[in-house]
Amino acid sequence: MYNSIYKKVSRSCFLLMVVLLFCGYEAAYAQEDVATNTGTSGFSGVVVDLYGKPVSGVEVSVKSTVGKATSDETGTFTIDAGTGATLILTHPAYLVKEIKISKDMPKGKVLKIVMEEKKLKNPENLDIPYGKTVSKQSYLGAASTIYTDEITPTLSANILGALAGRLPGLYVSQTRGYRNTFTDPSVITNNFIGALADDSKVGYNDNTQYSFIMRGANSPIVIVDGFQSELFNLDMESVESVSIQKDALSSMFLGGRSSRGVLYVTTKKSVGDGFKISFTGRYGVQEPIKTLKPLPSYQWAYLLNEALVNDGKKGLYLASDIESFRNGSNPTAYPNVNWNDQILKSSSNIQSYNLNATGGNKTAQYFVSLGYFGEDGLLREDSKNSYNTNLSYERYMVTSKINVNVLNNLKMSATIIGRIEEGNQPGAGLSSIMNDVYSLPGGVYPIYNPNGSYGGNNNYQNNLMAKTISSGYIKDMMRDGYGNIVIDHDMSWLAEGLSATAVGNVSSQSRSALFRNKQEPVYQYIPYSDGSGGDYERFGSIVTQKNDFVGVSNFQHFFGQVTLNYKKKLNTVHSIEGNVSADIKQVLDNYQLPEVPANINGEFKYNYGDKYFAQAAISQSYLNRYAPGKRWGTFYAFGLGWDISKETFMQSVDWVNKLKLRGVFGETGNSISRSNYYTWRQQYDTDINAVASTSYPQGSSYTSWYSDPALGLIETNNSLANPNLTWERAYKLNLGLDASLFNNKLQITGDFYSDKYFDLLMTRGKSIELIGLNYPSENIGKVRYQGVDLSVTYQNNISDFNYYVTGNWSITQSKILFMDEQNVPYDYMRRTGNPVGTRYGLISEGFFQTREEVANSPVISGYKIVPGDLKYKDMNGDGEINEYDQTVIGGNKPLSFFGLNLGFEYKGFELSALFQGAYNREIYFPDAGWEYATGFIAWGNTYSQAYEHTLRRWTPETAETALFPRLSTSPNYNVAPSGMSNSFWLKSGNYIRLKNLNVAYTFPDSFSRNYLGGVKVKIFVSGQNLWTKSAFGLVDPEVIDFRSYPALRGFNTGINIKF
């Protein structure tokens, strides 16, 4: 498959190489390094970027001296320097610039110094909710940000696909190879004991492919352009940046959800420097990264006989049958179908197109983006059909932004995002088809009979090919709109530094599905005994096409906030800033009663000469889901910072540009999810004691039913109510270091965190149910998460050769502090004190080799154990294997995950590569399906497929080299005896992956002017998931369940045109 993909993109790669050879000697940019020589000791200039915009905050120093200056808002600076001196200009977001003052420089004339932006951006400001920005210099929290150049090389419908390995503290793992359909909803779950309520898993959410966890604990709240909105399927070309904000101060504005942190997405903004148009088009192909290799039918039949004999049964196939499977002499009676090859194509197409325009003037600025994304599936199709039966996903998206300076003291900005999504799948359903692809043996029926009908028999009455191409289709549809408005009013006329902000946001989404599905009958060919022909016997029902329209979900979200801001610089060194805000939100999700959270927030900041910083915030939060008297919660955070590099004693240390210490501590909150609205009230079920039916009567039937004592009306309690249900909370500590060294070429950010979650909702484990009811969830759980996030970036240039390397590494460990655990007879069974998600089970000690060993070893009662079965450790030495022998078998090591991004640019040519991986991960192989792990499972009169790794099973001849237990059609004992896991199937999930490789060329300005009319053109080739090295090679380390859809490797090529 890999070679087939290579051939499809080779032409694009060849075209790119031709362009590089043709244009490689053109100059990339024309820069002028000029300034004013005002004499022997005075030197001044204006710093601008490649587009002529002033650059403020540039530190200008004289080489080998301590003199320094900084460019102001107009880019202007003045410094004491004489002829022959060398100026060094540094800025975190720009490449270092060196200028030697020449006597030939004109005196008295202010000229420009052009600085080139770094490939890995590091702007001075950070976007925060409700349309605001903060200076990174005074920012005390823990944040990591990537920008559009790092996002766009990934061709994906989901923004999370571009984040894996790029942001320290955020672990992104793909759980499905293809987006889930609305008609087959999937919920990503975790093993959090007393789990934090997580609204990203219910309601308004378009992510079904990725799990994303911040600092090991939970998924962050997603903010798009300042407002909470679980939008993941965004147009990559319209995204400006993505940041995660992990500390208590940064998330305090969330109030009742401040424990979860923030994933902040900023789309591209309006600019007012003239009309500009940009078009980007991409087209690519995808193929499965890894698929299991099924055995041919003759080997499957032979091994099935072996499994049956091992179980004390008679083999199903004669030697002559196995030979007929092998030689293929009668493919109707003895088929050999590779369902993976027959149902799935080797590759599929993916494409995206974006057209955006921006412009304006000093009064108003706008940005408009139109985007299309399309992705096909791997399922084969029938050209005779007039409709599509393949998987497909299409998204149409429009984004519109406008900023207006209404008055000198009144500004307004508005954003509207509209999106239409449509998905398609066969009428039989993707999940059913994918399950059959990997579990259906290839020797049980042919795809087609000699007369062209679908093959099948009494045991298999729904042909897999018919399910794929002849079952009609299901179309999923989603329509959603998102709009917000921000109004800023400068109230300096009332008091200097006073301003007010009002914001509003509306989101609406509807999902629906159109079912036009059917089922074809199957036929078994039964030959006549005299060999003169045969008859066809029909099995299965003819199901005519259905035409059903189903409303899946509806969601509305309304938000409003008002804020009063005050900012004042008291003198040259002291400055203060503060704000008070109030907000309210209403969430309507399907037919649930409204959820109404609200917050009253306050914040204060102090800055002493950009050297010492202090900040405090408080939030009073409300939620109508709690009982009266429990609906308000108070949360707070404060932080301190010290930029040591600004101290006088550091001025002579010229290789240190920044050295900042910061710390934040706070008490944050987390509210209950939207489910179980009346959790704090007693709930009842109505039942009929004397009547078989338990349905709830309606209308006139209710009167007779209720009034007749003979019917035995009974009202039952579901579980005890908990009127004291309240907020989950956390104490969160973050200690950080920011360092910029060697003229900002080397940047280091490190954070240590210790987060203690308490009052987590849990059900008591050791209390006795004296009153016969289930106990309710209570705020009793305690869990701690600790870890380190580290990021190191080095960027430099040698003349026109710019290069960079950035790496990030995170490690996280948890500990259950309290869970009201039941009394256990042995300490090794105890869960308290171990990490969240620790896996418990039996310890495997290899295979039983002889019957004598079985007879002299403790075993699980109720199973017939024979050589080749797993041997389990008797932890308590009582001579029996049971639930008291379960102990920790995995999940107790600290998880590490990392990313390494490196690249270079040279005269328009650029190359970048991203490696991403994880350590101390684990895979439980049966999670991919018992049939894949063991080779056979009996389902009534049917058996599952066997794969190449099944050949490594235990037999008396392979006892010393076997990798898997003996074959069996009832492998429960070796997989999950009495429902217990075991360590044999727990495999290392460690891996490293070449997540993205991107090669691009930008035509030089001179070529654009001379041959393209000034149009700027960039062409590129990119690949995703190109190479993977994993500790356990049988499955993909992330998408281990083949039944969902395989993980994909992709190649794409594209062009960007700017007018």
N, C-alpha and C positions, 0 to 999 in steps of 0.2 A: 504493500500500500504506500509505503514511504516513497518508493521510486516513482509511483504514478503521480503523487503530488509534486515531486521534484520536476517531472517533465512538464507539468502544467504551468509552473512558474518560471521555468528556465528561460523562456522568451523574454519575460519581464526583466530578469536579471541581466540577460545579454544586452537588452536595450539600455539599461542603466549603465553598464560598463562602457558601451559606445559613447554615451553622453559624457561620461567622466573623462574618457580619453580625448574627446573633442574639445572639452571646455576646461580641462584641468589646469591650464596655464593662465587662465583669466584671474585678475585680481579680485579678491573677495569684497573688500570695502575700501573706499577712499577716505582717509582720515587726515585731519589737520591738527597737529599738536603745536598750538601757538598760544602765546600769552603776551602780557605787557611787561616789557623790561623798563621799569621806571627809574633805573639808576643802578648804582653799585650795591644798594642794599634793599631796595623795594621791588617786589614782584607781585603782580596781580593778574587774575585771569577769570574766565567763566568756564565752568565745566558743564558739558552737555552730553546726552546720549547719542546713539546713532541716528535718531530722528530729530535731533536738534532741541530736545526738551532739556531744561535745566536740571541738574542733579544736585540735590542738597545733601548735606551730611558727609561729603567727601573729606577725608582727613588728608591734609597736605603737609608733608614734612620734608626737611632738607637732609639729604643723605649724610650720615656721620655727624649730625648735630641733634640737639634736642628741640629745636624750633618747630612748632606745629601751628596749623591753622585749619579751619573747617569752612567749607562752602555753605553759603546761606540758601534761602529759598529760591533765589534767582540764579544759583550756581556760582556766585561770585566769591572770591577769596583774595586775601592779601597776606603776604608772608615776607619776612626779612630774608633775602637771599641775593647773593651777588652773581655776577657773570662767572660762568664756569661751574656753578653749583648744580647739583642734580636734585630735582624735585621728585618725590615719590607720592603718588596719589592712590589712596586705597579706600575701598568701600566694600562692605560685606556682599553687595549684590553685583559688583563689577570687577573685571579683571584689573590687576595692578598696572598702573601706568607710570613710566619713568620719563622725565623730560630734562634735558640738559640745557641750562640757560646759556644762550649764545649771544655774543656781542652783536651779531647781525640781526637779532630780533628788534623790530621797530619799537621805539620808545613812544609812550603816550597813547598808544592804540590798544584797546582792549580786544583781544582775539580769543579764540575758542580752543579748549582742550576736549577732545572727543574720547569718551570712555565706552568700552564695549561691555555689555552685560554678560555675566557668567551664564554658562549653560544651565547650571543648577541654581535657580534663583534664590535670593534671600532678601526680600524687601524689608523695609524698615517697619512696616505696619502689619498688624494681624487683624483679620476680619472677625468680628464677634456679632452675636445676634442683634436683630432689629436694625440692620443697616449701619452699624457703628464699626469703627476701627480703633485699635489701641496701638501705641508705640511699643515695639519690641524691647526698646531700651528700658522701659519701666515695667514691662510685663513680668509678673512673678510666677506665673503658672508653668505647667509642663505641656508644651505644644510641639507638634511636628507638622510640617506642611510640605506638600509637593505641588508643582505647578503644571501648566498645560503641556509643556514640552515633555514631561515625564508621563503624562496621562495618555496623550493621543497615540503613541505607538501601539497601544493595545486596541485591537479591533474586537470590541465586546459590546453587547447590549447593556450590560450591567456595570456600573461604575466600580463595583467591588472587584471586578476582574482586573482592574488596573492598579489596585492598591496592595496586593500581596507582595510582601517583601520590601515595601517602600517606606512604611511608617512604623518606627519603633513603638512597641506597646500595643499595636493592633495586629492580631493574628487573624488572617483571612484564609479560609480553607474552602475549596470547592467541594460541595457534597453531591452535586448532580452534574452530568455532562450536558444536560439541556434544561432549559427553563421548564418548570412544572406548569401544567395547564390548570386553568381555573376550575375545570370539571373534576380534577383529581388533586385537590389541594394537599400540600405537604406542609408539615410544621416541623421546623428545626428545633430540636430539644437538646438540653444539656442535662448533666447529672448533678446540678446544683442542689444540695440538700437544703431545703427551705429556700427554694430558688427566688431570686429577685424577680418581681413582676416585670414582664418584658413586653411592651406594646409593639415591638418590632415583629412579634410572632403572631399577632392577631390584627384584624381590622385592616386599615389602610396600609398595605405593604405589597410591593411588587417584586420582592426578592425571594426566590425559591431555589436558587442555585448555590448560594454561598452561606457559610457560617462565619460570622465576624465577631470576635470577642476582644474586648479591651482589658488588658492587664489581667487576663485569666478569669475575670469575674462574670461579666455579662456584656451584652451588645450595647453600644452607646446610642444615645438619642441622635437622630439624623436631622440636621438643620440645613435647609436649602435657602440661600440668600437671606439668611437671618431668621427664618421661621421654620418651626418644626414641621417636617413633612417626610414621610417614609418613601421618598422617591429615589430609586436606585437605577431604574432603566432610563438613563439620561443620555443625551447626545454628547459624546466625548468632546467634540469640537466646540461646544458651547460652554465647557467647563473651564474656568480660569484657575482654580486651585481647590485642593481638598486638604483639610487639616483635622487633626484630632487634638482635643483639649481634655487633659486627663486629671486635673487636680480639682480640689473642692472650690476654689475661688472661680475658676473658669466656668463651672457648671452651676454656680449658686443661683443664677437667674432662673434655672429650671425648677427651683423650689422643691416640690414634691417628687421630682425625678432627678434630683441633683446627684444621686449616688452613681448614676450610670455614665457620666461623662458625655462628650459631644463629638460627633463626626460632622464636620462643617464643610459644606459644599458651596463654593462661590462660583456663579456663572459669570461670563464675561460682561464687562460693564460698558456703559455708554461713554464715548469720548467725543470731544468737540474740536478736533484738529483737522477737519475736512472730511469729505465723503470718501469712504473706503469700502471696497467689496472684497470678500475672500470666499473662494470655493475650494472644497476638499472632496475628492472622490477616492474611494477605496474599493477594491474587489479582491476576493481571496477564496481559497479552498481550505477545507478542514478534513481531517481523517482521525479515526480512533487512535489514541496513544497505545493502548494495550487491549487485547482481547484474548480470552482463553482459547486454546486450540482443542476442539472436540476430536475424539478418536473416531476413526472410520467404523462403519457398522459391524464389520467382522470382529474387530477388537472389542467393541462394546458388547456384542453378544457373548463373546468368550468370557469377558470379565463379569458379565451379569450371571452367567452360569456359575462362575466361581463364588460370587457373593451369595447366591441361593444355596449352593452346597455348604458354604461356611455357616449358613443359618439352619442347616439340617434339612434342607428342602431339595427337591429334584431340579436339575437344570432345565431351563426353558427351551434351549435350542440344541438340536442334534449337530454332530460334526458336519453332516452334509449341508445343513442350514448355514453354518458358519462359512463353509466353502462357497456357497452360493452368494452370500454377502460379499465375500472377498473377490470373486471373479466377475461379479456384475452381470452374469448371464441372464438374470431375470429381474430387472430393476423394479418391476411392478410388485412382485411378491417379496423381493429382497432388496429394498431400496437402500441407497447410501447417500443420504442428503446432508450436506453441510448447511444447516439452517442459518448460520451466521453469514455465510457467503451468499445464500439465496435471498435472504430478507434484507440484509444491509449492504448498501453500496460502499465502495472503497473510499469515497469522498463526497463532500457536499459543498455548496456555495455559500458565501457570506459577503455582504456588501454594505456600504454606507456612503451617504452623500450629504453634504452640508453646504448651504449658501448663507452667508451672513453679511450684513451691511451695518456700518456705523458712521456717525457723523454728527453735525450740529455746530453750534456757536456758543458764545458766552451765555446766552439766555437759555438755550435748550439743547440737550444732547440725546441721542437715541441709539439703540442697538436692536437689530432684528435678525433672528436666526431661523432658518427653515432646514429641517433635517429629516432624512429617511434612513432607516436601517432594515435590512432584510436578511434572514437566515433560513436556509433549507435544512431539512433533516437527512438522515442516511437511509431512510426506508425506500425500497424500490416501488415503482409505480407501473401502472398499465396504461400504455398510450391510447388504448381504446376508450378509456374513461373520459367523460366530458368534464370531470371535476377532479380536484386535487385530493389525493389520499396520502401524500407525504406529510411529514412534519413540516411546518413552516411558521415563521414568526415575522411579522411586519410591524414597524412602528413609524408613525408620522408625528413630527413634533415641531411646534412653533414656539419661539420665545421672543417676547417683545419687552423692551425696557425703554423708559424715558425719564430723564431728569430735567426739571424746569426750575429756573430761578424766577419765581413768580414776582417777588419784590426783592429789594436789597436785603431784607431781613427774613424772607420767607422762601424756603426751598421745598420742592416736592419731587418724589421719585415714585415710579410705579412699575411693577413687573407683572406680566401675564405669561403663563406657560400653559399651553394646550397640548394634549397628547391623545393619539388614537393608536390602540394596539389591537392586532388581530392575530390569532394563532389557529393552526389547523392540525388535525391529527386524524388517523383512520377511525372509522366508526367503531371498531372493536376496542379502541383505547390503546394508548401508547404503553401503559404499564402492563397490560395483558400480553401484548405482542412481545415486548422485551423480555418478559418472564419466560415465554415459550421459546424464544430464540436461544436462550442459554440453558433451558431445562429439558426441552423436547429432544429425545433421541432421534438420530437420523435414519434408523432402520425400522420404524414402526408403520410408516405409510409413505407412498410416493407423493410428490407435489401434485402431479397430474396422472390420471389414468390414460391408457392408450386412446380412449375416445375423447380426451381433452377435459373430462370432468375432474373435479377436485378429489384427490385421494383421501381416504379415511376409513374408519371401521367403528365397531361398536364402542371401543374404548376411547377413540379419538374422533369426536363428532363435529369438530370445528377446525378445518384445515388452516394451518398457520399462514400459508400464502393467501388464502381467501380472506382471512382476517386482515391482512395487510393491504391488499389491493381491491377487494370486492366487498368490503363491509360498509361502504359509504364513507361519511366523514362527520367530524364534529368541529365546529368553528367556535372559538372563544373570542369574545370581544370585550374591550375595555375602553371606556371614554373617561377622561378626567381633565379637570381644569384647576388651575392654581393661580391665584392673584394676590398681590399685596401692594400696599401703599404706605409710604413714609413721608411725613410732613415735619420739617424742622423750622422752628421759629426762633430767630435770634432776638432775645429780649434785653439786649444791652442797654436799650433806652431806659429800662427800669433799674437794672443793676448790671454793672460790667461783669461779663462772663456768664450771665444767666441765659438759659435757652430752654425751650420746651420741644418735645418730640411726641408725635402721635402716630401710631402704626396700626394697621389692620390687615388681616389675612383671611382669605376664604379658599377652601379646598373642597372639591367635590369629585367623587368617583363612582362609576357604575360598572358592574361586570355582568355579562350575560353569555349564554351559550346557545348555539343552534345545533340540534341533533338531527342528522339525516343518515341514520345507520340502518343496517340490515344484516342478514346472515344467509350464507349460501349452504345448501346441503352438501354432504360428502358421499362418496360411493366407494365401495370395496369391490374390486374385480375378483370374481370367483370362477376359476377355469373349470371346464367340463373334465370329467375324469378320462375321457377318451382323447383329450388334447385337441378337439375340433373347434374350440373357442371358449366362450365363457359368458357369464351374466354379471350385471352390476347390481349390488344391493345397496339401497339408499339408507343412510343414517343421518340423524339430525333433522331439525325442523327448518322449513323455509320461512324465514322471517322477512316480511315485506318492509320496505323502507318506512321509517318513522320520520315525522316532521314535527319536532317539538322545539319550542323556544322556552328557555329557562332563565329567569332572573337569578343570578348567583349572589350578588351583594350590592349594597349601596352604602355610601359613606359621605358624610358632610362634616366639615371642620370649620369653625368660626373662631377668630381670635382678635382681640383688641387690647391695646396697651397705651398708656400715657406716661410720660417721663418728664421730670423737671431736672435740668442739668445745671451745674455751677462749676466754673473753672476759672481760676485766677492765679496769676503769678504775683506773689506778694513783693518780691524784690528780685535781685539777680540770681538768687539761689533757691529761695523757697517758693514752692507752688503747691496748690491744693486743688482737688477735684472731687466732686460728689454728685450723686443723683439719687432721686427717689422715684419709684415707678409702681404702677399698679396694673395688673393685667387679668383678663378673664378669658376663658375658652369654653366652647361647647362642642362636644363630640357626639355625633349621631352615627351609630354603626348598626346597619340593618334595622332590626326591630327592637333592639335593646333600648332601655330608657336612657336619656341623655346623661353623659358624664360631664360634669362641670368643675374643672379645676380652676383655681385662681391664686394669684400671688401678690403680695405687697413686698417690694424689695427696696433695700437701701444700700448704698455703697459709698465709701470714702477712700481717697487716695492722697498720699503725701509724697512729694519729690523734693529732695534736697540736692540741687546742682547736678542732676542726673547721676548721682553717686550713691545716695541712700534712698531707699524706697520703703513705703509702708502702705498697706491696703487692708481694708476690712469690709465685709459684706454680710448682710443679714436678710433672710427671707421668711416671711410669715405666709404659710401655704394653706390652702383650703381644698378639700375634695368632698363632694356630696355623696361619695360611696360609703363613707363611714357613718357610724351612728351619731346622732346629735350629741354634742359634747366632746366628740373625738375627731371632729372634722378639721381642726386647725393644728398645724405643726410648725415649730420654729426651728430654723436651720441657720447656720452661720459659718463663716470662714474668715481667716486673716492670714496675711503674709508679710514677710520682710525680705528686702534685697539689698545687696551691697556690691557695687561695681568697683572692685579693688583697683582696676587699671586706671581709674580716675584719681587715685591718691597721688599726692606729690612725690612720695618715695618710689612710685612706679614710672615716673616720667622718663627716667634714664634707661628703663628696660624697653628698648625700642622694638623688640621682637614680640612683645605682648600688646595686642591691640584692644583686647577685651578680656576681662576675667571677672565674672559676675557670679556671686553666690545668691541663692534664693531658697526660701522655704515657705511652705503653705500648710496650714492645718485647718480642718473644719469638720463640722458635723453636718452630714448630708442626709437626704431622705429619699425614700422610694415608696411609691403608692401601690396599692393593689391593682391588678389588671382589670380590664373591662368585663371579664367573666364574673359570674356569681354576684350580680348587683346587690342582692339582699343577703350577703354573707353574714351580716351582723343580726339578721332577723331569723327567727325559727321558720323552717320550711316544712311543708307537709305534703304527703302523697295520699291520694284517695284510692281505696281498694274495695273490692266486694268479696266478703269472706266466703259466701255460700255459692257464688256463681263463678264458673270457669273464666269468663271474660274479665279482664282487668281494665278495660277501656273506660274512659271517663264519659258518662252519659251527657247528652245535650238535649235542649229543647224539652218536649213533653216527656221524653224518657227519663229525664232527671227527676221530675215530680214523683212518678210512680216508684222510681228506684229509691229515692230518699225517704218516701213516706211508708214504704213497706219494710217493717222490721225483719221480715223473713229473708230479705236480700242481704242482711248483715253488713251494713255500711261501717267501714273502719277507716279512721284517719290515722296515718302513721307518720312518725317523725323521721326525716331523712338522717339528720345528725343534730347534735346540739348546736345551737346558735352561739356566737361569740360577740356579745354587745361591746366588748372591750377591744375589738379589733382596731388596730391603729397603724401608724406609719412604720415601715422598716427603716432602719437608720444605719449610719456608718460613721466612724471616726477615720478620717483620711489624712495621712501625713505624706508630704512630698518634699524632698530635699534635692535641689538641683544645682548644677554647675554649667555655665556657658563660657566658652573660651574661644577667642579668635587670635591666632598666632601667625607670625611671619607675614606681616602685611595682609592679614585676612585670608591668606592662602589655605591655612589649616583651621578648621572649625570643629570644635568638640562640644557636644551636649550630653550630659549624663544626669540621670534621675534615679533616686532610690525612693521607693514608696512602701508604705505599710498601711493597709486599709483593713480596719476591723468592722465587719458588718454584724449588727446585732438587731434584736427584735425581729428576726426573720420569721416568716410564717412557716410553722411546722405543726405536724400532728404528734401528740405525745406518744412515746413508744413504750413506756414501762407502766403506764396507768392501767388499771383493770376496769373494764366496762361494766361496772356494777349495775348500772341502770339499763343495760341492753341497747344502748345507742352508740353510734360512732362519735368519737371526740372531734371537736371542731379544730380548724387551724388556729394556732395561737402564736403570738409574737414572742417566741422563746429561743429561736436558733441563734447561734453565734459562730461566725467563720472569719478567719483572717487570711488576707492575701498580701504577700510581700514579693518584691522583685526589683529588678534593675532594668532600665532602658538606656541604651547607649547609641550615640550616632557620631560618626567621624567622617568628615568630608575634606578632601584636598583638591584644590583647583589652581591651575597655573597655566602659563603660556610661555612658549619659546617662539618669539616672533609671531608668525601667523598660525603656529600650531598650538591650539588650546586643548587641554586635556583635564580630566577630572576622574576621581574615584570617590565613592561614598559608600560606607558600610554602616549597617545598623544591626544591633543584637539586643534581644530581650530575653529575660529569664523570669519566670513567675512560679511561685509555690504557694499552696494554700494549706490551711489546717482547720479541721472542724474542732471548734472550741467547746461547743455544747449542742446536743441534739436530743436530749432526754432519751438516751438510748436504753433499750431493754437490758436487763441484767444478763450477761453472757457467762457461761461456765468457764471460759478460757480467755485469757488476755489476747491471744492471737486473733480472736474473732471480733475484737472491739473496733468500732469505727471511729469513735471519738478520739481525736488526736492525730488521725490520718488525714491526708489531703482529700479535698472534694473530688469526686469522680474515681476514687480508688476502686479497683475491681477486685471482688472477692470470689473465691472458688477453690477447687481442689488442685493440689499440686501433683502434676504428672511426673512419674519416675520412669518413663520409658514404656516398652511393650512387655507383656507377658511372653516368655519364650517357650515355656513347656507347661504341660498340664500339672506337673508336680509343683511348679512355681505358683500356679493358680490355686492349687489345693492348700498350699502352705502360706497363703497371703490373705490379708483382710480384703474383702470385696463388698460391693453394694448388694444388699439382698434384693431378690426379685429379678436379677439378670443372670443369664447363662453366660459365664465368662469362659473364653477359650484363648489359646495362644494367639497373639496378634492384637489383642485388645489392650487398652491403656491400663497401666498400673498406677493407682493413686496412693498418695502418702497418708498413712494413718497418723494424724497429728496428735491425737490424745492417747494412742496406744491401747485402745479398748478392743482391738481385734475386728473392728467393723468400720466400713467407710460410710459416713452419713453427713448430715448437715453440720455436725459438730467438728468436722475436719476441714471446713472452709476457712481460709485465711487470705491474707493479702497476696494476690498473684500479679498485680500490675497497677499502673496508674498512680504510683506513689512517688514518682521522681519529678523534680521541677522541669517544666516544659521550657525549652529554649527554641526560639525562632529567629531567623536572620535574613538579611538581604544584602547583596553586593551589586552596586550599579557603577559601571565604568564606561568611559567613552572618550572620544576626541573629535575635534573639528579642525579641518585644514582647507582653507581656501574654498569654502562652500561644501566640501565633502565632510560627512559626519557619520560616525558609527557609535552605537551604544549597545550595551548588553546588561541584562539584569539576571542575576542568579538569586534564587530564593529557596529556603528550606527550613527544616525543623529537626530538632533532636529531642530524644526522650519521649517521642510519640510511640503509640502502640496501636496495632491493628488486631482485632479479634476476627480471625478468618471466617468463622461461621456467619458473621454479620453480612458477608457477601452472598450467603445462602448455603444451607447445609449440603445441598446437592453438589455444589462446586467444591466444598471442602472434602466431602467423603466419597463422591463419585456416583453413588446410587441412593435413591430413596424410593420406597414403594408408596404410590398413591393409588390405593385400591388395586386395580389390575394393571397399573402402568408403573413405569420406572423412569427415573431421570437419566440425563445424559452423563457420560464420563469424559474426562479430559486427560490430556497428556500427563499431567502430574499424578493421575490415578495409577499410572504404571509403576510409580515408586511406592506402592502399597506393600504391607508386610505379607510375606509368604514364608513358609519354612526355608525356601531356597534363598530368600533375600533378607533373612532375619537380621543380619549384621549391618546391612546398608539401607534398610527401609526408612523412608521419611514419613510415611503415613500408616495409620492402623490398617488391619485386615479389612477386606471388603465385606459389606453387609448391606442388605436392603432395609435393615432396621438399625441404623447406626446411633441410636439415641445414647447408648452407654458410652460411646467414645466421643460424643459431642457435648451432650448436656444431660448427664445421668441425673435422674430425679429433679430435672430443671436447674442443675448446678453447672456453672461454668468450670473450665479447667485450664491450667496453664499451658497445656500442649498447643492449643490453638492461638495463644497470645504471641504475636510476632512483632518484631521491631517495625515501627512506622517511620523511622528516620529516613530522610531523603534530602537531596539537593536537586534543583531543577533549573535549567536555563529557561526562565520564564518568558523572556522577551529578547529578541535581537533585531536591531533596526539599522538599516543602511540608507543614507539619504544624500542627495546632492541638490544644492541651491545654486541656480544660475547666477553668475556675478552681475553686478549692477551694469557694468559696461556692456555685457552681452544683452541684457534686458533692454537697455536704451537703444542699442544699435539694431537689434533683430526682432525684439518683441514689443516695441512701442512703449517701453517702460514697465511692462507687466512683469511682476516678480513670480518666478516659477520654482517650485521645489518638487522633486520626484523622490520616491522612496520605496523600499521593499522591507517588509517586516515579518517576523515569525513569532509565534507563541508556543510555549511548551515544546521546544524543539528537542530537548534532551533531558532525561531524568535518570538519576542514579539513586536507587532505593535499596534499603537493607533487605526487604522482602519483595522479591521480584514477580510473584505470581499475579499480583493485582496492582493497580495504580495506588500510590500511597494516599491519595485524597479521595477519589471516587472509587471506593472498593466494591460497591454493590453494582454489578454489571446489569442487574435487572432494571435499574433506573434509566441508564443511558451512559455510554462510555465517555470518559474525558477525551477531549479533542486536542489534536495538534493542528496548528493553522499557519498558512502562509498568505500574505496579501501584498499587493502593490498599489500605489496610489500617486496622486498628484495634488499639490496645493498651488492655487493661482491667486495672486493678490493684485487688485487694480488700484 
